[in-house]
Amino acid sequence: MITQTPQGVASRFGYGLGRVARFVLHDRNPVLRWVKRLALAAAVLYFSSDIFSVLASVAVLLLVFGGAFWLLSNSESSSSNKKTIDYGSGYGPQGYGYYKAGRRVDDDD
């Protein structure tokens, strides 16, 4: 009967990360401890710069396409503007004359 299962990949990975963190964060010499921390921070920034570049590119892309969509949706195009002809105060929307109480009233009545 097996009393212990073999270690998995996650267990080995976690153990390794713990060893690296202990090596970087704990040292008797404070100067050496800060040099290790700065070296680790520089390595993390170097390898993650591509990720930040991609995130910045996506953000700019969304801003450009969002701005273009907003401009297109809020612009007044000539096809959407219905031209109204101003006939004067006595004329209705159908042309000469207007409706009053459901009856058409023309000037020549």
C-alpha positions, -999 to 999 in steps of 0.1 A, spaced: 0 0 0 13 35 -10 13 59 19 24 89 1 16 101 -34 44 115 -56 48 153 -57 30 170 -85 42 198 -107 24 225 -87 40 214 -55 75 215 -69 68 248 -85 55 263 -52 85 250 -34 109 265 -59 92 299 -57 93 298 -20 131 291 -21 136 320 -45 115 343 -23 135 333 8 168 338 -10 157 373 -22 139 386 8 159 374 37 196 380 43 216 392 73 234 419 52 208 447 44 227 461 15 230 426 -2 192 421 6 183 453 -13 206 445 -42 189 412 -46 155 428 -44 164 454 -70 178 427 -93 146 407 -90 125 438 -97 146 446 -128 142 410 -141 104 411 -135 101 445 -153 123 433 -182 103 401 -188 69 418 -183 76 448 -206 60 430 -236 29 424 -215 26 461 -207 33 470 -243 4 448 -255 -19 462 -228 -11 498 -239 -16 489 -275 -50 474 -268 -60 505 -247 -50 529 -275 -69 507 -301 -100 508 -280 -98 546 -276 -93 551 -313 -121 528 -324 -144 540 -296 -138 576 -305 -144 569 -342 -176 551 -333 -187 579 -311 -180 605 -338 -199 586 -364 -229 580 -341 -231 617 -330 -224 633 -363 -252 649 -383 -251 635 -418 -268 652 -447 -290 621 -454 -304 621 -418 -313 658 -418 -348 662 -432 -350 695 -449 -381 714 -439 -395 742 -460 -407 772 -440 -440 782 -455 -448 809 -429 -470 810 -399 -503 804 -418 -492 773 -437 -491 737 -424 -467 709 -431 -486 699 -463 -481 732 -480 -507 759 -486 -532 761 -458 -534 744 -424 -558 724 -403 -579 739 -375 -601 717 -354 -599 689 -380 -608 711 -410 -585 724 -436 -584 762 -437 -571 779 -468 -566 815 -474 -588 815 -505 -619 803 -486 
